[in-house]
């Protein structure tokens, strides 16, 4: 990456590259996450790529996940890119939209949620 790209690159270009994430980019992806929650816990992490707080929370959460042996599926949603899906999640699970936000699904229902500094793998 060039010097100018480093200075002027957009936070919007940020994307998590950790291999444990399954991306939610469509309603079908969301449906898969919901269906999977009938087999094991599912975590949906809603992330704003323009927010430094969200980026910090994401890094901290990913570090927790890397050091964990919990049997959980982790789904990542870029809520700026996929705002309609983010809104659908809020409506379908009756969870007030926040950013960053973690929603834990079990048996097709949201059983826990947290935002900002309250996001932790210990809630799963």
C-alpha positions as CSV (number, residue, x, y, z in Angstrom):
1,X,0.0,0.0,0.0
2,X,1.4,3.4,-0.9
3,X,2.1,6.2,1.6
4,X,-0.9,8.2,0.3
5,X,-3.2,5.2,0.5
6,X,-2.3,4.7,4.1
7,X,-3.0,8.3,4.9
8,X,-6.2,8.7,2.8
9,X,-7.7,5.2,2.8
10,X,-11.2,5.0,4.1
11,X,-12.2,3.3,7.3
12,X,-15.0,2.0,5.1
13,X,-12.5,-0.3,3.4
14,X,-11.9,-2.2,6.7
15,X,-13.1,-5.7,6.8
16,X,-12.4,-8.5,9.2
17,X,-10.3,-11.2,7.7
18,X,-10.5,-13.8,10.5
19,X,-11.5,-17.2,9.2
20,X,-14.1,-18.0,11.9
21,X,-16.5,-15.4,10.5
22,X,-19.3,-16.3,8.2
23,X,-20.5,-13.1,6.4
24,X,-24.1,-12.0,6.2
25,X,-24.6,-10.3,2.9
26,X,-28.1,-11.4,2.0
27,X,-31.4,-12.4,3.6
28,X,-30.5,-16.0,2.7
29,X,-27.3,-15.7,4.8
30,X,-29.4,-14.4,7.7
31,X,-31.8,-17.3,7.2
32,X,-28.9,-19.7,7.4
33,X,-27.7,-18.2,10.6
34,X,-31.1,-18.5,12.1
35,X,-31.5,-22.1,11.0
36,X,-28.0,-22.9,12.4
37,X,-29.1,-21.5,15.8
38,X,-31.3,-24.6,16.1
39,X,-28.1,-26.8,16.2
40,X,-25.8,-24.5,18.2
41,X,-25.4,-21.0,19.4
42,X,-25.0,-18.3,16.8
43,X,-23.4,-14.9,17.4
44,X,-24.2,-12.1,15.0
45,X,-21.7,-9.2,15.2
46,X,-23.0,-6.0,13.6
47,X,-20.1,-3.7,12.8
48,X,-19.8,-0.2,11.5
49,X,-16.7,0.2,9.3
50,X,-16.7,4.0,9.9
51,X,-16.6,3.9,13.7
52,X,-13.4,3.7,15.6
53,X,-15.2,2.4,18.7
54,X,-16.7,-0.4,16.6
55,X,-13.3,-1.3,15.2
56,X,-11.7,-1.5,18.6
57,X,-14.6,-3.6,20.0
58,X,-14.3,-5.9,17.0
59,X,-10.5,-6.4,17.5
60,X,-11.0,-7.2,21.2
61,X,-13.9,-9.6,20.5
62,X,-11.9,-11.4,17.8
63,X,-9.0,-11.8,20.2
64,X,-11.4,-13.4,22.7
65,X,-12.8,-15.8,20.0
66,X,-9.3,-16.8,18.9
67,X,-8.5,-17.9,22.5
68,X,-11.8,-19.7,23.0
69,X,-13.0,-23.2,22.5
70,X,-16.7,-22.5,22.6
71,X,-18.8,-24.3,20.1
72,X,-20.4,-21.3,18.5
73,X,-20.9,-20.0,14.9
74,X,-19.9,-16.5,14.4
75,X,-21.6,-14.3,11.7
76,X,-20.3,-10.9,10.7
77,X,-22.5,-8.1,9.3
78,X,-21.1,-4.9,7.8
79,X,-24.2,-2.9,8.8
80,X,-23.3,0.1,6.6
81,X,-23.1,-2.0,3.4
82,X,-26.1,-4.1,4.3
83,X,-28.3,-1.7,6.2
84,X,-31.6,-3.4,5.2
85,X,-30.4,-6.7,6.7
86,X,-29.4,-4.9,9.8
87,X,-32.8,-3.4,10.1
88,X,-34.4,-6.8,9.5
89,X,-32.4,-8.2,12.3
90,X,-33.6,-5.4,14.6
91,X,-37.2,-6.0,13.6
92,X,-37.2,-9.8,13.5
93,X,-35.5,-10.2,16.9
94,X,-37.0,-7.1,18.6
95,X,-33.6,-5.8,19.4
96,X,-32.9,-2.1,19.3
97,X,-30.3,-1.3,16.7
98,X,-26.8,-0.5,18.1
99,X,-23.4,-0.3,16.6
100,X,-21.3,-2.3,17.4
101,X,-23.7,-5.0,18.5
102,X,-23.6,-8.6,19.3
103,X,-26.7,-10.7,19.2
104,X,-26.8,-14.3,20.5
105,X,-29.3,-16.6,18.8
106,X,-30.6,-20.0,20.1
107,X,-33.4,-21.9,18.6
108,X,-34.2,-19.1,16.2
109,X,-34.6,-16.5,18.9
110,X,-32.4,-13.7,20.3
111,X,-31.5,-14.7,23.8
112,X,-28.9,-12.1,24.6
113,X,-27.5,-8.9,23.1
114,X,-24.9,-6.4,24.0
115,X,-23.4,-3.3,22.5
116,X,-20.2,-1.3,22.7
117,X,-17.9,-2.1,25.7
118,X,-20.5,-4.7,26.9
119,X,-19.7,-7.0,24.0
120,X,-17.9,-10.1,25.3
121,X,-17.7,-13.8,24.6
122,X,-18.5,-14.4,28.2
123,X,-22.1,-13.5,27.3
124,X,-22.3,-16.5,25.0
